[in-house]
Amino acid sequence: MAQKSLFFLVDFFIIRHQKYETTEFTKVNGKYWYQGGFNILAVGTWIIGVIIFFGISMIPAIKDSIGATFITMIITGMIYFLVAKIGQNKKA
């Protein structure tokens, strides 16, 4: 759950600067429809985040102290930010 929330937070606060067009949320082929209703960049980044989580959680020093969730969220958030920005630049 934490990782999914991260995508919403990064997208809303950092990428879109708190400006969503809420009327576009339910429109098929609208602004937020992406590819067939899925944001492939977000899904791909989420999968990368899952892999990073399992990799980091195997490091004993992290596993026995703060855990892998927070570290994974930071890394995945940065990856999503970069991927989303590159995706926006290609559309412009």
Secondary structure, DSSP 8 states (H G I E B T S, - for coil): -HHHHHHHHIIIIIISTT---GGGTT-TTSTT-TBTTB-HHHHHHHHHHHHHHHHHTT-HHHHTTT-SHHHHHHHHHHHHHHHHHHHHHHH-
